[in-house]
């Protein structure tokens, strides 16, 4: 028997049909529905009607799953306002960060960098074709940007992502570049497009020579950043650091000034991870240790 195609945003799992089909969902299906509901609430969808439409479930089924999540502390319900993430997710999020020692080890260096430049600082790791943000220190200029700890964004269009790409082959560069282009097309993004591949490749080769990267509003309109890779004891790129700010605070001349600065912080974190020391004599004294 053929299966009907899903509408965008609908969830399909192995097992029986949903409540509208007269069957109870399997344990796997229920779990995936619950997790998808949590993700949608995290993205700001907070009412039963909206959540039901996003998942393609009857409202009665959606309400039942939501009630169970509230009872277990994963969601919180505010009468007449909707659902928010619950206390148990705060606990789990804290534990998840504690179990990633890199973020703890890097935090003092990130704080020093933030004090030095006054801009927003990011720490990220690779997760497939994306960068996963492990830490974020908001800048001192009153500017808020859309990046969040635990959020994923395309490697090829972010400063911290491009810094992570410095540890990849050029063949892998093309793969993550194509992923970013396709994502932009699917989401009808209003962000400036990435440069054509030959220009992008030339820039990445130049960044590899320098040891740090630049990004000119390709991820978020009005935001520029510079980034540098963090390496482990084997010299492999395991994370990256970036400095981000509004374009009027980040003219290209300042980006060239901050490139060696963010590289100094990345080198310091790398040394804490066991990488052999590098020559940092041209970098700010306050960031060499």
SEGUDO-479955 format. One record per residue (C-alpha): residue in one letter; x, y, z. Coordinates in steps of 0.5 Angstrom, whole numbers, plus 500, padded with zeros to 3 digits. Layout:
<sites>
+--------+-----+-----+-----+
| residu |  c1 |  c2 |  c3 |
+--------+-----+-----+-----+
|      A |   X |   Y |   Z |
...
+--------+-----+-----+-----+
</sites>
This chain:
<sites>
+--------+-----+-----+-----+
| residu |  c1 |  c2 |  c3 |
+--------+-----+-----+-----+
|      X | 500 | 500 | 500 |
|      X | 503 | 507 | 498 |
|      X | 503 | 512 | 503 |
|      X | 501 | 519 | 503 |
|      X | 506 | 525 | 502 |
|      X | 507 | 529 | 508 |
|      X | 506 | 536 | 509 |
|      X | 512 | 541 | 511 |
|      X | 513 | 540 | 518 |
|      X | 509 | 534 | 519 |
|      X | 512 | 528 | 523 |
|      X | 512 | 521 | 521 |
|      X | 515 | 515 | 525 |
|      X | 514 | 507 | 524 |
|      X | 508 | 504 | 527 |
|      X | 501 | 506 | 527 |
|      X | 497 | 512 | 525 |
|      X | 495 | 518 | 529 |
|      X | 489 | 518 | 533 |
|      X | 485 | 521 | 527 |
|      X | 486 | 514 | 524 |
|      X | 484 | 510 | 530 |
|      X | 490 | 507 | 533 |
|      X | 495 | 509 | 539 |
|      X | 502 | 512 | 537 |
|      X | 508 | 507 | 538 |
|      X | 513 | 509 | 544 |
|      X | 518 | 511 | 539 |
|      X | 512 | 516 | 535 |
|      X | 510 | 519 | 542 |
|      X | 517 | 520 | 544 |
|      X | 519 | 523 | 537 |
|      X | 512 | 527 | 538 |
|      X | 514 | 530 | 544 |
|      X | 521 | 532 | 542 |
|      X | 519 | 535 | 536 |
|      X | 514 | 539 | 541 |
|      X | 519 | 541 | 545 |
|      X | 523 | 544 | 539 |
|      X | 517 | 548 | 537 |
|      X | 516 | 551 | 543 |
|      X | 523 | 553 | 544 |
|      X | 522 | 556 | 537 |
|      X | 516 | 560 | 540 |
|      X | 510 | 556 | 538 |
|      X | 507 | 556 | 544 |
|      X | 499 | 555 | 543 |
|      X | 496 | 548 | 542 |
|      X | 493 | 550 | 535 |
|      X | 500 | 552 | 532 |
|      X | 503 | 546 | 535 |
|      X | 498 | 542 | 532 |
|      X | 499 | 545 | 525 |
|      X | 506 | 544 | 525 |
|      X | 506 | 537 | 527 |
|      X | 500 | 535 | 523 |
|      X | 497 | 532 | 529 |
|      X | 489 | 533 | 532 |
|      X | 489 | 538 | 537 |
|      X | 487 | 532 | 542 |
|      X | 493 | 528 | 541 |
|      X | 497 | 535 | 541 |
|      X | 494 | 537 | 548 |
|      X | 495 | 530 | 551 |
|      X | 502 | 530 | 549 |
|      X | 503 | 537 | 552 |
|      X | 500 | 535 | 558 |
|      X | 504 | 530 | 559 |
|      X | 510 | 534 | 558 |
|      X | 508 | 539 | 563 |
|      X | 507 | 534 | 568 |
|      X | 514 | 532 | 568 |
|      X | 517 | 539 | 568 |
|      X | 519 | 539 | 561 |
|      X | 514 | 544 | 559 |
|      X | 511 | 550 | 563 |
|      X | 504 | 552 | 562 |
|      X | 501 | 559 | 563 |
|      X | 494 | 560 | 562 |
|      X | 492 | 565 | 556 |
|      X | 499 | 565 | 554 |
|      X | 501 | 558 | 552 |
|      X | 507 | 554 | 553 |
|      X | 514 | 555 | 555 |
|      X | 520 | 551 | 556 |
|      X | 520 | 548 | 563 |
|      X | 525 | 547 | 569 |
|      X | 527 | 540 | 567 |
|      X | 530 | 543 | 561 |
|      X | 534 | 548 | 564 |
|      X | 537 | 543 | 569 |
|      X | 539 | 538 | 563 |
|      X | 541 | 544 | 559 |
|      X | 546 | 546 | 565 |
|      X | 548 | 539 | 565 |
|      X | 549 | 538 | 558 |
|      X | 554 | 544 | 558 |
|      X | 558 | 541 | 564 |
|      X | 559 | 535 | 560 |
|      X | 562 | 539 | 555 |
|      X | 569 | 541 | 558 |
|      X | 571 | 545 | 552 |
|      X | 566 | 550 | 554 |
|      X | 568 | 551 | 561 |
|      X | 576 | 551 | 559 |
|      X | 575 | 556 | 554 |
|      X | 571 | 561 | 558 |
|      X | 576 | 565 | 562 |
|      X | 580 | 566 | 555 |
|      X | 573 | 568 | 552 |
|      X | 572 | 573 | 558 |
|      X | 578 | 576 | 557 |
|      X | 577 | 577 | 550 |
|      X | 570 | 580 | 551 |
|      X | 573 | 585 | 556 |
|      X | 579 | 587 | 551 |
|      X | 574 | 588 | 545 |
|      X | 567 | 589 | 548 |
|      X | 564 | 585 | 542 |
|      X | 560 | 579 | 542 |
|      X | 564 | 572 | 543 |
|      X | 562 | 566 | 540 |
|      X | 565 | 559 | 541 |
|      X | 563 | 553 | 537 |
|      X | 564 | 546 | 535 |
|      X | 562 | 542 | 528 |
|      X | 556 | 538 | 528 |
|      X | 555 | 536 | 521 |
|      X | 555 | 541 | 516 |
|      X | 553 | 546 | 522 |
|      X | 556 | 550 | 527 |
|      X | 554 | 548 | 534 |
|      X | 554 | 554 | 539 |
|      X | 557 | 552 | 545 |
|      X | 558 | 559 | 549 |
|      X | 556 | 566 | 547 |
|      X | 558 | 572 | 551 |
|      X | 554 | 578 | 549 |
|      X | 558 | 585 | 547 |
|      X | 558 | 591 | 551 |
|      X | 555 | 595 | 546 |
|      X | 547 | 594 | 547 |
|      X | 547 | 589 | 541 |
|      X | 543 | 583 | 540 |
|      X | 544 | 578 | 535 |
|      X | 540 | 571 | 533 |
|      X | 545 | 566 | 535 |
|      X | 544 | 562 | 542 |
|      X | 548 | 557 | 546 |
|      X | 545 | 550 | 543 |
|      X | 543 | 553 | 536 |
|      X | 546 | 551 | 530 |
|      X | 548 | 555 | 523 |
|      X | 551 | 553 | 517 |
|      X | 558 | 552 | 517 |
|      X | 560 | 556 | 511 |
|      X | 556 | 562 | 512 |
|      X | 558 | 564 | 519 |
|      X | 565 | 566 | 522 |
|      X | 566 | 561 | 527 |
|      X | 564 | 556 | 522 |
|      X | 569 | 558 | 517 |
|      X | 574 | 558 | 522 |
|      X | 572 | 551 | 523 |
|      X | 573 | 549 | 516 |
|      X | 580 | 551 | 516 |
|      X | 581 | 544 | 519 |
|      X | 577 | 541 | 513 |
|      X | 580 | 539 | 506 |
|      X | 578 | 543 | 500 |
|      X | 573 | 538 | 498 |
|      X | 569 | 538 | 504 |
|      X | 569 | 546 | 504 |
|      X | 565 | 545 | 497 |
|      X | 560 | 540 | 501 |
|      X | 559 | 545 | 506 |
|      X | 558 | 551 | 502 |
|      X | 553 | 547 | 497 |
|      X | 549 | 545 | 504 |
|      X | 549 | 552 | 506 |
|      X | 547 | 555 | 499 |
|      X | 541 | 549 | 499 |
|      X | 539 | 551 | 506 |
|      X | 538 | 559 | 504 |
|      X | 534 | 557 | 498 |
|      X | 529 | 552 | 502 |
|      X | 528 | 557 | 507 |
|      X | 528 | 563 | 502 |
|      X | 533 | 567 | 507 |
|      X | 533 | 575 | 506 |
|      X | 541 | 574 | 508 |
|      X | 546 | 576 | 503 |
|      X | 548 | 570 | 498 |
|      X | 554 | 567 | 499 |
|      X | 560 | 569 | 494 |
|      X | 560 | 564 | 488 |
|      X | 564 | 558 | 489 |
|      X | 571 | 560 | 486 |
|      X | 571 | 567 | 490 |
|      X | 569 | 563 | 496 |
|      X | 574 | 558 | 495 |
|      X | 580 | 563 | 494 |
|      X | 578 | 567 | 500 |
|      X | 578 | 560 | 504 |
|      X | 585 | 559 | 501 |
|      X | 587 | 566 | 504 |
|      X | 584 | 565 | 510 |
|      X | 588 | 558 | 511 |
|      X | 594 | 562 | 510 |
|      X | 593 | 567 | 515 |
|      X | 590 | 562 | 520 |
|      X | 583 | 566 | 521 |
|      X | 577 | 568 | 517 |
|      X | 572 | 574 | 516 |
|      X | 565 | 574 | 515 |
|      X | 561 | 580 | 512 |
|      X | 554 | 579 | 513 |
|      X | 553 | 573 | 510 |
|      X | 549 | 570 | 516 |
|      X | 546 | 576 | 519 |
|      X | 544 | 582 | 516 |
|      X | 548 | 588 | 519 |
|      X | 553 | 583 | 523 |
|      X | 560 | 582 | 521 |
|      X | 565 | 577 | 525 |
|      X | 572 | 575 | 525 |
|      X | 574 | 568 | 527 |
|      X | 580 | 563 | 529 |
|      X | 580 | 555 | 530 |
|      X | 582 | 552 | 536 |
|      X | 586 | 545 | 536 |
|      X | 587 | 539 | 540 |
|      X | 594 | 536 | 542 |
|      X | 594 | 533 | 535 |
|      X | 593 | 539 | 532 |
|      X | 586 | 538 | 529 |
|      X | 581 | 543 | 529 |
|      X | 576 | 541 | 535 |
|      X | 573 | 548 | 536 |
|      X | 573 | 555 | 534 |
|      X | 572 | 562 | 537 |
|      X | 569 | 569 | 533 |
|      X | 568 | 576 | 535 |
|      X | 562 | 579 | 532 |
|      X | 559 | 586 | 532 |
|      X | 555 | 591 | 528 |
|      X | 558 | 592 | 521 |
|      X | 559 | 600 | 523 |
|      X | 563 | 597 | 529 |
|      X | 566 | 593 | 525 |
|      X | 569 | 596 | 518 |
|      X | 574 | 592 | 514 |
|      X | 580 | 595 | 517 |
|      X | 578 | 593 | 524 |
|      X | 577 | 586 | 522 |
|      X | 584 | 586 | 520 |
|      X | 586 | 589 | 527 |
|      X | 582 | 584 | 531 |
|      X | 584 | 578 | 526 |
|      X | 590 | 576 | 530 |
|      X | 587 | 578 | 537 |
|      X | 582 | 572 | 536 |
|      X | 587 | 568 | 533 |
|      X | 591 | 569 | 540 |
|      X | 585 | 567 | 544 |
|      X | 584 | 561 | 540 |
|      X | 591 | 559 | 541 |
|      X | 591 | 560 | 548 |
|      X | 585 | 555 | 548 |
|      X | 589 | 550 | 544 |
|      X | 595 | 551 | 549 |
|      X | 590 | 549 | 554 |
|      X | 588 | 543 | 550 |
|      X | 595 | 541 | 550 |
|      X | 597 | 543 | 543 |
|      X | 604 | 546 | 542 |
|      X | 606 | 553 | 543 |
|      X | 606 | 558 | 537 |
|      X | 609 | 564 | 536 |
|      X | 605 | 570 | 538 |
|      X | 610 | 575 | 539 |
|      X | 606 | 580 | 534 |
|      X | 599 | 579 | 538 |
|      X | 597 | 583 | 544 |
|      X | 601 | 582 | 550 |
|      X | 594 | 581 | 554 |
|      X | 592 | 576 | 550 |
|      X | 598 | 571 | 549 |
|      X | 598 | 567 | 556 |
+--------+-----+-----+-----+
</sites>
